[in-house]
Amino acid sequence: MAKYCSKLKPTLKNLIVSTYKKVYKEKLSPVLLSFYLY
């Protein structure tokens, strides 16, 4: 069980990070662009 958990944790972290980056790119990029343009 401990082995499974230690294997699962990095995968979960990577999933969260990749999701965060995707959301960051989609949501924040236009906001930042409009902020810099105006």
N, C-alpha and C positions, 0 to 999 in steps of 0.2 A: 504493500500500500504506500509506503514511504517513497519507494522508487517511482511509483505511478504519479504521486503528487509532485515530486521534484521534476518529473518529465512534463507534467501538465502545466506547471506554473510558468515556465518561460514561453510556452505556446500561447497561454492565455495573455501574458504580458505583450507578446508580439501582436496578437489579435487586437488588443486594446490600443496599442501604439499605431498600428496600421489604420484602424478605424478612426482614431483621433486625427491622424495626418490627412486622411481622406476628407473628413469633416472640416478640418482646418483649411485645406485647399479650396473646398467648395464654398464654404461659408465666409471665411475670413479674407481670402484673396480679393474678391470684388470690393469688400469693405475697405481694405487697405488701398486698393487701387483708386477708389473714389476719394479716399481721404488724401492721397498724394496728389490727385489731379485737381482738387479744388482748394 
